[in-house]
Amino acid sequence: MKSTRNLEAELTRQGHRASADTVGDLLREEGFRLQANAKTVEGTQHPDRDAQFRYINDQAKDYMGAGTP
């Protein structure tokens, strides 16, 4: 299986100019279905994962509220 970016690079190498978006459009027109990369789950998530993101979000709000970039 090749990505549209890989196909774009190969077409460019062969002297054809086409963006990855154009490659995707052409493939869909020909009846191909494009699939996104499948995400794999490796191990269990950290039990404090949500708390970590809440903490980061709170810190960001504090900095933005204080006008700190």
HTML snippet that shows the backbone in 3Dmol.js (N, CA, C, O; Angstrom):
<script src="https://3Dmol.org/build/3Dmol-min.js"></script>
<div id="view" style="width:600px;height:400px;position:relative"></div>
<script>
const pdb = `
ATOM      1  N   MET A   1       0.848  -1.160   0.000  1.00  0.00           N
ATOM      2  CA  MET A   1       0.000   0.000   0.000  1.00  0.00           C
ATOM      3  C   MET A   1       0.906   1.238   0.000  1.00  0.00           C
ATOM      4  O   MET A   1       1.869   1.316   0.763  1.00  0.00           O
ATOM      5  N   LYS A   2       0.584   2.187  -0.856  1.00  0.00           N
ATOM      6  CA  LYS A   2       1.377   3.409  -0.945  1.00  0.00           C
ATOM      7  C   LYS A   2       0.517   4.598  -0.565  1.00  0.00           C
ATOM      8  O   LYS A   2      -0.687   4.623  -0.824  1.00  0.00           O
ATOM      9  N   SER A   3       1.143   5.567   0.043  1.00  0.00           N
ATOM     10  CA  SER A   3       0.429   6.790   0.385  1.00  0.00           C
ATOM     11  C   SER A   3       0.377   7.694  -0.849  1.00  0.00           C
ATOM     12  O   SER A   3       1.133   7.519  -1.804  1.00  0.00           O
ATOM     13  N   THR A   4      -0.540   8.664  -0.798  1.00  0.00           N
ATOM     14  CA  THR A   4      -0.624   9.602  -1.920  1.00  0.00           C
ATOM     15  C   THR A   4       0.667  10.407  -2.029  1.00  0.00           C
ATOM     16  O   THR A   4       1.050  10.807  -3.128  1.00  0.00           O
ATOM     17  N   ARG A   5       1.346  10.651  -0.900  1.00  0.00           N
ATOM     18  CA  ARG A   5       2.624  11.377  -0.941  1.00  0.00           C
ATOM     19  C   ARG A   5       3.703  10.532  -1.622  1.00  0.00           C
ATOM     20  O   ARG A   5       4.523  11.061  -2.373  1.00  0.00           O
ATOM     21  N   ASN A   6       3.705   9.229  -1.363  1.00  0.00           N
ATOM     22  CA  ASN A   6       4.671   8.356  -2.031  1.00  0.00           C
ATOM     23  C   ASN A   6       4.387   8.295  -3.525  1.00  0.00           C
ATOM     24  O   ASN A   6       5.308   8.311  -4.342  1.00  0.00           O
ATOM     25  N   LEU A   7       3.112   8.227  -3.876  1.00  0.00           N
ATOM     26  CA  LEU A   7       2.743   8.207  -5.298  1.00  0.00           C
ATOM     27  C   LEU A   7       3.109   9.530  -5.967  1.00  0.00           C
ATOM     28  O   LEU A   7       3.582   9.549  -7.103  1.00  0.00           O
ATOM     29  N   GLU A   8       2.887  10.632  -5.256  1.00  0.00           N
ATOM     30  CA  GLU A   8       3.281  11.951  -5.775  1.00  0.00           C
ATOM     31  C   GLU A   8       4.782  11.982  -6.057  1.00  0.00           C
ATOM     32  O   GLU A   8       5.210  12.454  -7.110  1.00  0.00           O
ATOM     33  N   ALA A   9       5.572  11.483  -5.121  1.00  0.00           N
ATOM     34  CA  ALA A   9       7.032  11.487  -5.290  1.00  0.00           C
ATOM     35  C   ALA A   9       7.443  10.631  -6.482  1.00  0.00           C
ATOM     36  O   ALA A   9       8.334  11.015  -7.241  1.00  0.00           O
ATOM     37  N   GLU A  10       6.813   9.492  -6.652  1.00  0.00           N
ATOM     38  CA  GLU A  10       7.155   8.615  -7.773  1.00  0.00           C
ATOM     39  C   GLU A  10       6.766   9.249  -9.104  1.00  0.00           C
ATOM     40  O   GLU A  10       7.512   9.164 -10.080  1.00  0.00           O
ATOM     41  N   LEU A  11       5.589   9.889  -9.141  1.00  0.00           N
ATOM     42  CA  LEU A  11       5.183  10.579 -10.370  1.00  0.00           C
ATOM     43  C   LEU A  11       6.144  11.719 -10.696  1.00  0.00           C
ATOM     44  O   LEU A  11       6.495  11.918 -11.859  1.00  0.00           O
ATOM     45  N   THR A  12       6.569  12.459  -9.691  1.00  0.00           N
ATOM     46  CA  THR A  12       7.521  13.550  -9.889  1.00  0.00           C
ATOM     47  C   THR A  12       8.843  13.004 -10.410  1.00  0.00           C
ATOM     48  O   THR A  12       9.457  13.575 -11.310  1.00  0.00           O
ATOM     49  N   ARG A  13       9.268  11.887  -9.826  1.00  0.00           N
ATOM     50  CA  ARG A  13      10.519  11.256 -10.268  1.00  0.00           C
ATOM     51  C   ARG A  13      10.445  10.872 -11.746  1.00  0.00           C
ATOM     52  O   ARG A  13      11.445  10.918 -12.463  1.00  0.00           O
ATOM     53  N   GLN A  14       9.248  10.493 -12.189  1.00  0.00           N
ATOM     54  CA  GLN A  14       9.065  10.087 -13.589  1.00  0.00           C
ATOM     55  C   GLN A  14       8.762  11.273 -14.507  1.00  0.00           C
ATOM     56  O   GLN A  14       8.518  11.093 -15.700  1.00  0.00           O
ATOM     57  N   GLY A  15       8.778  12.494 -13.944  1.00  0.00           N
ATOM     58  CA  GLY A  15       8.603  13.680 -14.774  1.00  0.00           C
ATOM     59  C   GLY A  15       7.188  14.218 -14.835  1.00  0.00           C
ATOM     60  O   GLY A  15       6.907  15.114 -15.632  1.00  0.00           O
ATOM     61  N   HIS A  16       6.286  13.694 -14.011  1.00  0.00           N
ATOM     62  CA  HIS A  16       4.902  14.175 -13.990  1.00  0.00           C
ATOM     63  C   HIS A  16       4.707  15.055 -12.760  1.00  0.00           C
ATOM     64  O   HIS A  16       5.146  14.708 -11.664  1.00  0.00           O
ATOM     65  N   ARG A  17       4.045  16.197 -12.951  1.00  0.00           N
ATOM     66  CA  ARG A  17       3.789  17.085 -11.813  1.00  0.00           C
ATOM     67  C   ARG A  17       2.368  16.866 -11.326  1.00  0.00           C
ATOM     68  O   ARG A  17       1.408  17.088 -12.064  1.00  0.00           O
ATOM     69  N   ALA A  18       2.239  16.432 -10.086  1.00  0.00           N
ATOM     70  CA  ALA A  18       0.927  16.236  -9.476  1.00  0.00           C
ATOM     71  C   ALA A  18       1.091  16.282  -7.965  1.00  0.00           C
ATOM     72  O   ALA A  18       2.010  15.683  -7.408  1.00  0.00           O
ATOM     73  N   SER A  19       0.188  16.999  -7.311  1.00  0.00           N
ATOM     74  CA  SER A  19       0.255  17.068  -5.852  1.00  0.00           C
ATOM     75  C   SER A  19      -0.374  15.812  -5.256  1.00  0.00           C
ATOM     76  O   SER A  19      -1.070  15.063  -5.942  1.00  0.00           O
ATOM     77  N   ALA A  20      -0.117  15.598  -3.977  1.00  0.00           N
ATOM     78  CA  ALA A  20      -0.711  14.449  -3.283  1.00  0.00           C
ATOM     79  C   ALA A  20      -2.235  14.565  -3.297  1.00  0.00           C
ATOM     80  O   ALA A  20      -2.932  13.556  -3.404  1.00  0.00           O
ATOM     81  N   ASP A  21      -2.757  15.797  -3.188  1.00  0.00           N
ATOM     82  CA  ASP A  21      -4.211  15.989  -3.244  1.00  0.00           C
ATOM     83  C   ASP A  21      -4.767  15.574  -4.608  1.00  0.00           C
ATOM     84  O   ASP A  21      -5.809  14.925  -4.690  1.00  0.00           O
ATOM     85  N   THR A  22      -4.063  15.954  -5.674  1.00  0.00           N
ATOM     86  CA  THR A  22      -4.494  15.581  -7.023  1.00  0.00           C
ATOM     87  C   THR A  22      -4.456  14.074  -7.197  1.00  0.00           C
ATOM     88  O   THR A  22      -5.369  13.491  -7.782  1.00  0.00           O
ATOM     89  N   VAL A  23      -3.406  13.441  -6.694  1.00  0.00           N
ATOM     90  CA  VAL A  23      -3.300  11.979  -6.770  1.00  0.00           C
ATOM     91  C   VAL A  23      -4.503  11.347  -6.073  1.00  0.00           C
ATOM     92  O   VAL A  23      -5.115  10.421  -6.604  1.00  0.00           O
ATOM     93  N   GLY A  24      -4.844  11.852  -4.872  1.00  0.00           N
ATOM     94  CA  GLY A  24      -5.998  11.335  -4.143  1.00  0.00           C
ATOM     95  C   GLY A  24      -7.290  11.521  -4.911  1.00  0.00           C
ATOM     96  O   GLY A  24      -8.118  10.613  -4.975  1.00  0.00           O
ATOM     97  N   ASP A  25      -7.465  12.714  -5.503  1.00  0.00           N
ATOM     98  CA  ASP A  25      -8.673  12.985  -6.292  1.00  0.00           C
ATOM     99  C   ASP A  25      -8.786  12.030  -7.472  1.00  0.00           C
ATOM    100  O   ASP A  25      -9.860  11.492  -7.742  1.00  0.00           O
ATOM    101  N   LEU A  26      -7.682  11.820  -8.172  1.00  0.00           N
ATOM    102  CA  LEU A  26      -7.692  10.925  -9.327  1.00  0.00           C
ATOM    103  C   LEU A  26      -7.996   9.484  -8.922  1.00  0.00           C
ATOM    104  O   LEU A  26      -8.743   8.787  -9.608  1.00  0.00           O
ATOM    105  N   LEU A  27      -7.421   9.044  -7.815  1.00  0.00           N
ATOM    106  CA  LEU A  27      -7.693   7.687  -7.342  1.00  0.00           C
ATOM    107  C   LEU A  27      -9.165   7.515  -6.978  1.00  0.00           C
ATOM    108  O   LEU A  27      -9.771   6.495  -7.306  1.00  0.00           O
ATOM    109  N   ARG A  28      -9.743   8.513  -6.297  1.00  0.00           N
ATOM    110  CA  ARG A  28     -11.163   8.434  -5.945  1.00  0.00           C
ATOM    111  C   ARG A  28     -12.035   8.402  -7.197  1.00  0.00           C
ATOM    112  O   ARG A  28     -13.023   7.670  -7.251  1.00  0.00           O
ATOM    113  N   GLU A  29     -11.668   9.200  -8.207  1.00  0.00           N
ATOM    114  CA  GLU A  29     -12.421   9.201  -9.464  1.00  0.00           C
ATOM    115  C   GLU A  29     -12.406   7.830 -10.124  1.00  0.00           C
ATOM    116  O   GLU A  29     -13.359   7.456 -10.807  1.00  0.00           O
ATOM    117  N   GLU A  30     -11.339   7.088  -9.923  1.00  0.00           N
ATOM    118  CA  GLU A  30     -11.215   5.747 -10.502  1.00  0.00           C
ATOM    119  C   GLU A  30     -11.834   4.668  -9.612  1.00  0.00           C
ATOM    120  O   GLU A  30     -11.759   3.478  -9.919  1.00  0.00           O
ATOM    121  N   GLY A  31     -12.450   5.103  -8.500  1.00  0.00           N
ATOM    122  CA  GLY A  31     -13.156   4.147  -7.659  1.00  0.00           C
ATOM    123  C   GLY A  31     -12.360   3.592  -6.488  1.00  0.00           C
ATOM    124  O   GLY A  31     -12.838   2.712  -5.772  1.00  0.00           O
ATOM    125  N   PHE A  32     -11.158   4.094  -6.293  1.00  0.00           N
ATOM    126  CA  PHE A  32     -10.365   3.631  -5.154  1.00  0.00           C
ATOM    127  C   PHE A  32     -10.834   4.335  -3.895  1.00  0.00           C
ATOM    128  O   PHE A  32     -11.262   5.489  -3.935  1.00  0.00           O
ATOM    129  N   ARG A  33     -10.750   3.628  -2.775  1.00  0.00           N
ATOM    130  CA  ARG A  33     -11.066   4.215  -1.479  1.00  0.00           C
ATOM    131  C   ARG A  33      -9.766   4.411  -0.731  1.00  0.00           C
ATOM    132  O   ARG A  33      -8.981   3.476  -0.568  1.00  0.00           O
ATOM    133  N   LEU A  34      -9.541   5.635  -0.275  1.00  0.00           N
ATOM    134  CA  LEU A  34      -8.318   5.931   0.469  1.00  0.00           C
ATOM    135  C   LEU A  34      -8.573   5.692   1.947  1.00  0.00           C
ATOM    136  O   LEU A  34      -9.635   6.027   2.472  1.00  0.00           O
ATOM    137  N   GLN A  35      -7.593   5.115   2.603  1.00  0.00           N
ATOM    138  CA  GLN A  35      -7.723   4.815   4.021  1.00  0.00           C
ATOM    139  C   GLN A  35      -6.641   5.531   4.805  1.00  0.00           C
ATOM    140  O   GLN A  35      -5.496   5.625   4.363  1.00  0.00           O
ATOM    141  N   ALA A  36      -7.008   6.029   5.956  1.00  0.00           N
ATOM    142  CA  ALA A  36      -6.033   6.654   6.840  1.00  0.00           C
ATOM    143  C   ALA A  36      -5.229   5.566   7.526  1.00  0.00           C
ATOM    144  O   ALA A  36      -5.662   4.417   7.615  1.00  0.00           O
ATOM    145  N   ASN A  37      -4.056   5.940   8.008  1.00  0.00           N
ATOM    146  CA  ASN A  37      -3.251   4.993   8.764  1.00  0.00           C
ATOM    147  C   ASN A  37      -4.020   4.555   9.995  1.00  0.00           C
ATOM    148  O   ASN A  37      -4.653   5.372  10.663  1.00  0.00           O
ATOM    149  N   ALA A  38      -3.965   3.284  10.291  1.00  0.00           N
ATOM    150  CA  ALA A  38      -4.635   2.762  11.482  1.00  0.00           C
ATOM    151  C   ALA A  38      -3.791   3.080  12.708  1.00  0.00           C
ATOM    152  O   ALA A  38      -2.569   2.935  12.694  1.00  0.00           O
ATOM    153  N   LYS A  39      -4.453   3.508  13.750  1.00  0.00           N
ATOM    154  CA  LYS A  39      -3.741   3.775  14.992  1.00  0.00           C
ATOM    155  C   LYS A  39      -3.681   2.478  15.794  1.00  0.00           C
ATOM    156  O   LYS A  39      -4.653   1.727  15.868  1.00  0.00           O
ATOM    157  N   THR A  40      -2.547   2.244  16.373  1.00  0.00           N
ATOM    158  CA  THR A  40      -2.407   1.047  17.193  1.00  0.00           C
ATOM    159  C   THR A  40      -2.345   1.454  18.653  1.00  0.00           C
ATOM    160  O   THR A  40      -1.797   2.500  19.002  1.00  0.00           O
ATOM    161  N   VAL A  41      -2.903   0.631  19.476  1.00  0.00           N
ATOM    162  CA  VAL A  41      -2.876   0.888  20.911  1.00  0.00           C
ATOM    163  C   VAL A  41      -1.781   0.024  21.496  1.00  0.00           C
ATOM    164  O   VAL A  41      -1.809  -1.202  21.381  1.00  0.00           O
ATOM    165  N   GLU A  42      -0.821   0.670  22.120  1.00  0.00           N
ATOM    166  CA  GLU A  42       0.300  -0.055  22.708  1.00  0.00           C
ATOM    167  C   GLU A  42       0.234   0.082  24.216  1.00  0.00           C
ATOM    168  O   GLU A  42       0.456   1.162  24.763  1.00  0.00           O
ATOM    169  N   GLY A  43      -0.063  -0.989  24.865  1.00  0.00           N
ATOM    170  CA  GLY A  43      -0.101  -0.978  26.320  1.00  0.00           C
ATOM    171  C   GLY A  43      -1.302  -0.224  26.853  1.00  0.00           C
ATOM    172  O   GLY A  43      -2.176   0.194  26.094  1.00  0.00           O
ATOM    173  N   THR A  44      -1.336  -0.055  28.151  1.00  0.00           N
ATOM    174  CA  THR A  44      -2.441   0.666  28.769  1.00  0.00           C
ATOM    175  C   THR A  44      -2.070   2.127  28.932  1.00  0.00           C
ATOM    176  O   THR A  44      -0.893   2.480  29.008  1.00  0.00           O
ATOM    177  N   GLN A  45      -3.086   2.967  28.984  1.00  0.00           N
ATOM    178  CA  GLN A  45      -2.830   4.391  29.168  1.00  0.00           C
ATOM    179  C   GLN A  45      -2.530   4.670  30.630  1.00  0.00           C
ATOM    180  O   GLN A  45      -3.007   3.981  31.532  1.00  0.00           O
ATOM    181  N   HIS A  46      -1.741   5.680  30.830  1.00  0.00           N
ATOM    182  CA  HIS A  46      -1.373   6.080  32.185  1.00  0.00           C
ATOM    183  C   HIS A  46      -2.639   6.521  32.925  1.00  0.00           C
ATOM    184  O   HIS A  46      -3.439   7.272  32.366  1.00  0.00           O
ATOM    185  N   PRO A  47      -2.836   6.077  34.154  1.00  0.00           N
ATOM    186  CA  PRO A  47      -4.075   6.403  34.873  1.00  0.00           C
ATOM    187  C   PRO A  47      -4.261   7.903  35.114  1.00  0.00           C
ATOM    188  O   PRO A  47      -5.395   8.356  35.269  1.00  0.00           O
ATOM    189  N   ASP A  48      -3.191   8.673  35.149  1.00  0.00           N
ATOM    190  CA  ASP A  48      -3.295  10.116  35.383  1.00  0.00           C
ATOM    191  C   ASP A  48      -3.280  10.925  34.097  1.00  0.00           C
ATOM    192  O   ASP A  48      -3.081  12.139  34.133  1.00  0.00           O
ATOM    193  N   ARG A  49      -3.488  10.265  32.957  1.00  0.00           N
ATOM    194  CA  ARG A  49      -3.389  10.953  31.673  1.00  0.00           C
ATOM    195  C   ARG A  49      -4.336  12.143  31.598  1.00  0.00           C
ATOM    196  O   ARG A  49      -3.922  13.227  31.188  1.00  0.00           O
ATOM    197  N   ASP A  50      -5.599  11.968  31.985  1.00  0.00           N
ATOM    198  CA  ASP A  50      -6.566  13.052  31.917  1.00  0.00           C
ATOM    199  C   ASP A  50      -6.154  14.195  32.854  1.00  0.00           C
ATOM    200  O   ASP A  50      -6.278  15.368  32.502  1.00  0.00           O
ATOM    201  N   ALA A  51      -5.675  13.850  34.024  1.00  0.00           N
ATOM    202  CA  ALA A  51      -5.239  14.871  34.981  1.00  0.00           C
ATOM    203  C   ALA A  51      -4.069  15.671  34.413  1.00  0.00           C
ATOM    204  O   ALA A  51      -3.978  16.880  34.626  1.00  0.00           O
ATOM    205  N   GLN A  52      -3.183  15.002  33.699  1.00  0.00           N
ATOM    206  CA  GLN A  52      -2.035  15.696  33.101  1.00  0.00           C
ATOM    207  C   GLN A  52      -2.511  16.730  32.086  1.00  0.00           C
ATOM    208  O   GLN A  52      -2.008  17.853  32.062  1.00  0.00           O
ATOM    209  N   PHE A  53      -3.478  16.357  31.249  1.00  0.00           N
ATOM    210  CA  PHE A  53      -3.979  17.292  30.247  1.00  0.00           C
ATOM    211  C   PHE A  53      -4.755  18.436  30.886  1.00  0.00           C
ATOM    212  O   PHE A  53      -4.678  19.570  30.413  1.00  0.00           O
ATOM    213  N   ARG A  54      -5.496  18.158  31.946  1.00  0.00           N
ATOM    214  CA  ARG A  54      -6.203  19.229  32.661  1.00  0.00           C
ATOM    215  C   ARG A  54      -5.194  20.213  33.245  1.00  0.00           C
ATOM    216  O   ARG A  54      -5.402  21.425  33.180  1.00  0.00           O
ATOM    217  N   TYR A  55      -4.109  19.706  33.810  1.00  0.00           N
ATOM    218  CA  TYR A  55      -3.072  20.565  34.385  1.00  0.00           C
ATOM    219  C   TYR A  55      -2.456  21.459  33.304  1.00  0.00           C
ATOM    220  O   TYR A  55      -2.307  22.664  33.505  1.00  0.00           O
ATOM    221  N   ILE A  56      -2.101  20.869  32.163  1.00  0.00           N
ATOM    222  CA  ILE A  56      -1.503  21.636  31.060  1.00  0.00           C
ATOM    223  C   ILE A  56      -2.488  22.699  30.575  1.00  0.00           C
ATOM    224  O   ILE A  56      -2.096  23.840  30.327  1.00  0.00           O
ATOM    225  N   ASN A  57      -3.751  22.336  30.440  1.00  0.00           N
ATOM    226  CA  ASN A  57      -4.769  23.278  29.990  1.00  0.00           C
ATOM    227  C   ASN A  57      -4.922  24.426  30.979  1.00  0.00           C
ATOM    228  O   ASN A  57      -5.029  25.583  30.575  1.00  0.00           O
ATOM    229  N   ASP A  58      -4.933  24.114  32.271  1.00  0.00           N
ATOM    230  CA  ASP A  58      -5.032  25.161  33.287  1.00  0.00           C
ATOM    231  C   ASP A  58      -3.828  26.105  33.226  1.00  0.00           C
ATOM    232  O   ASP A  58      -3.985  27.321  33.336  1.00  0.00           O
ATOM    233  N   GLN A  59      -2.637  25.548  33.054  1.00  0.00           N
ATOM    234  CA  GLN A  59      -1.432  26.376  32.959  1.00  0.00           C
ATOM    235  C   GLN A  59      -1.507  27.297  31.743  1.00  0.00           C
ATOM    236  O   GLN A  59      -1.160  28.475  31.828  1.00  0.00           O
ATOM    237  N   ALA A  60      -1.958  26.758  30.616  1.00  0.00           N
ATOM    238  CA  ALA A  60      -2.068  27.559  29.391  1.00  0.00           C
ATOM    239  C   ALA A  60      -3.066  28.696  29.586  1.00  0.00           C
ATOM    240  O   ALA A  60      -2.814  29.824  29.162  1.00  0.00           O
ATOM    241  N   LYS A  61      -4.195  28.403  30.224  1.00  0.00           N
ATOM    242  CA  LYS A  61      -5.191  29.452  30.477  1.00  0.00           C
ATOM    243  C   LYS A  61      -4.615  30.547  31.364  1.00  0.00           C
ATOM    244  O   LYS A  61      -4.843  31.731  31.120  1.00  0.00           O
ATOM    245  N   ASP A  62      -3.865  30.152  32.397  1.00  0.00           N
ATOM    246  CA  ASP A  62      -3.245  31.134  33.289  1.00  0.00           C
ATOM    247  C   ASP A  62      -2.287  32.053  32.533  1.00  0.00           C
ATOM    248  O   ASP A  62      -2.303  33.269  32.725  1.00  0.00           O
ATOM    249  N   TYR A  63      -1.450  31.464  31.669  1.00  0.00           N
ATOM    250  CA  TYR A  63      -0.484  32.261  30.903  1.00  0.00           C
ATOM    251  C   TYR A  63      -1.196  33.181  29.914  1.00  0.00           C
ATOM    252  O   TYR A  63      -0.829  34.347  29.770  1.00  0.00           O
ATOM    253  N   MET A  64      -2.208  32.660  29.237  1.00  0.00           N
ATOM    254  CA  MET A  64      -2.939  33.493  28.272  1.00  0.00           C
ATOM    255  C   MET A  64      -3.692  34.612  28.981  1.00  0.00           C
ATOM    256  O   MET A  64      -3.765  35.733  28.478  1.00  0.00           O
ATOM    257  N   GLY A  65      -4.250  34.306  30.148  1.00  0.00           N
ATOM    258  CA  GLY A  65      -4.979  35.313  30.916  1.00  0.00           C
ATOM    259  C   GLY A  65      -4.064  36.422  31.412  1.00  0.00           C
ATOM    260  O   GLY A  65      -4.489  37.567  31.563  1.00  0.00           O
ATOM    261  N   ALA A  66      -2.803  36.076  31.664  1.00  0.00           N
ATOM    262  CA  ALA A  66      -1.839  37.075  32.133  1.00  0.00           C
ATOM    263  C   ALA A  66      -1.185  37.825  30.988  1.00  0.00           C
ATOM    264  O   ALA A  66      -0.367  38.717  31.213  1.00  0.00           O
ATOM    265  N   GLY A  67      -1.544  37.465  29.752  1.00  0.00           N
ATOM    266  CA  GLY A  67      -0.965  38.130  28.577  1.00  0.00           C
ATOM    267  C   GLY A  67       0.430  37.640  28.256  1.00  0.00           C
ATOM    268  O   GLY A  67       1.162  38.293  27.513  1.00  0.00           O
ATOM    269  N   THR A  68       0.811  36.495  28.808  1.00  0.00           N
ATOM    270  CA  THR A  68       2.126  35.922  28.542  1.00  0.00           C
ATOM    271  C   THR A  68       2.053  35.096  27.267  1.00  0.00           C
ATOM    272  O   THR A  68       1.174  34.244  27.142  1.00  0.00           O
ATOM    273  N   PRO A  69       2.960  35.327  26.312  1.00  0.00           N
ATOM    274  CA  PRO A  69       2.915  34.560  25.060  1.00  0.00           C
ATOM    275  C   PRO A  69       3.324  33.113  25.256  1.00  0.00           C
ATOM    276  O   PRO A  69       3.337  32.340  24.298  1.00  0.00           O
TER     277      PRO A  69
END
`;
const viewer = $3Dmol.createViewer("view");
viewer.addModel(pdb, "pdb");
viewer.setStyle({}, {cartoon: {color: "spectrum"}});
viewer.zoomTo();
viewer.render();
</script>
